[in-house]
Amino acid sequence: EIKKRIRDTDRVLRREGLTATAKVDAERKRKALEVQLAQLQTQKVAGKVDDKYKMVKFFEKQKLLRKLKQVEKQLSKLEMRSSDMDSDKEHMLYTDVFYISHYPSGEKYISLMQSPNNDESARKRNEMRDAIRARIDAGELVMDLDKVKSSAEVAKKQSVSSAAAALS
């Protein structure tokens, strides 16, 4: 659709006897269409990358939520919510859940559960974790397990329904 409109605009620009204002308008229109095309192509690539890592992110999130529940059970058994070691572990797990859910779209996902292949991957993962921690400390992201659980349950239901639809 956009490529067709660009070709149409090119045809208009090749006409002879075109007024200066019409030529300027056509050139502006062509530039705007090229920008739209570039944005559409980047969105398409980002969508493919997101689809590629969707399952990995889903499974990692499920593992982290399971660990988070275990830590919360341990804390409730101890009745000592101020335990620094367990609250640090809980904070780290929340950070990792937010790492998965707020990972930039269109970028190659660096897994939390596997050890990084090289120093660059480890550095990038740590930078992302630090950025998430900073957002949590600034109050942009609220650590609420109920919201995280509900979003995970919705994603789980969607994946089950899409799998059932694919089978039928």
N, C-alpha and C positions, 0 to 999 in steps of 0.2 A: 504494500500500500504506500509506504513512505518512499520507497525507491521509485515507484511509478510517478509519484508527485514530483520527485527530483528530476526525473527524465522529462516530464511535461514542462517543468520550469526551464530546463535547459533548451528545450525546443522554442520556448517563448523568447529566450535570450538570443537565439540564433537568427531570429527574424530580422529582416531589414526594415528600416523605417519605424523603429521602435522609439518612442519619446524617451527623453532622459529620465523623467520621473518613473515611467513604467519599467525602464531598465533597472533603476535603483531598487524599486519595489521587488522586482523579480529576483535580483541578487540577494536582497535581504531575506526573501522567502526561501531561497535555496540554502542559504547559510543556516537558517532556523531549522529547515528540514534535515540538513546534515547533522546538526546537533541532536535532534530528536532521534535520528537513526543511530547515532553513536550511543545514546543513552539506552535505547532499546536493545542494542547488541550487548552492552555491558550487563543489563538486567537479565538477558537470556543466559549469558555465561555464568552470572552469579547464581541464577536459579539451578543450573546444571550442577554447579559445585555444591550448593546447599542440598540438593537431592542426593548427591553422592555420599555426603556425610550424615545424612538425616538418621539413619539407623544406628550408626556408631554413637552419635550424640544421645539418642534415645536410650540405648542400653547403658551408657555411662551414667546418665541421669538417674536411671532406675537403681543402679548399684549405689550411687551416692545417697539417694533417698533412703535406701535400706540401711546403710551405715549410719545415717543421721538419726533414724528411728532407734537404732541400737544405742547410740550415745545418749539420746534423750531418756531412754529407759534406764540406762545405768545411772544417769543423773537423778532421776526420780526415785530410784531405789536407795540411793545414798542420801537423798533429801538434803544434799549440800550443793545447791545450785551455784555457789560461789567457787566451786573447785576450778582453779585456774587451768589445770591441765586438760580437763574435760571440756571446759568452755572454749579453750583455744582450739581444741580438736573440732568442736561444733562450729566455731567461727570459720575454720579452714574448710570444713565440708560445705557450709553455706557459700563461701567464696567460690568453691569449685562448681557448685550447682549454678551460680550466677555466671561463672566462666562459660559453661556450656550454653546456657540460655541467651546470653548476651554476646556470644562470639560474633565478630563482624561477618556480615553476609558477603558471600563471594570469595572469601579467602579460604585457603587450604586449612582444614581443621587439624589442630595438633592435639592428639589424644592425651588425656590425663592418666589413663590407666596403664599405658605402655611407657617404657623408658624411652626418652628421645634418642633418635638415631645419631644426631650430631649436636655440637654446641649451639649452633644457630637455632635449632628447634627448641632446645632447653631455654635459651635466652628469650626467645619470643614468647614461650609459654609463661615464663616468670614475669615478663613485662605485662602480659595480659592479666595475670593474677594480681599484680601490683595495681594496675589500673582499676580492676574490679574492687579491690580492697579500698582504694582511695574513694571510689564512688559510694561504697557502703559507709565508710567513715564520714563522708560528706552528707549522708542522708538521702542520696539520690535513689539508692536501692535499699528497700526495707527487708530485713531478714524475717520472713513470715513463712513458716513451714506449711501452713494450711494453703496459702496461695500457690506455693510450689507444688504441693501434692495435687491440688485441683487441676493445675495446668498439665501435670504429668498424666493424671487420669483422663483428661480430655484427649490428650495426644494418644494415649493407649487405646481409648475407645475408637478414635478416628483410624488408627492403624488397623485395628481389628475389623472395623466396618469396610475399610478399603480392601483389606485382604479377602474378606467375604465377597465383596463385589467383583474382585478380580477372578475369584473361583467360579462365580456364576456366569 
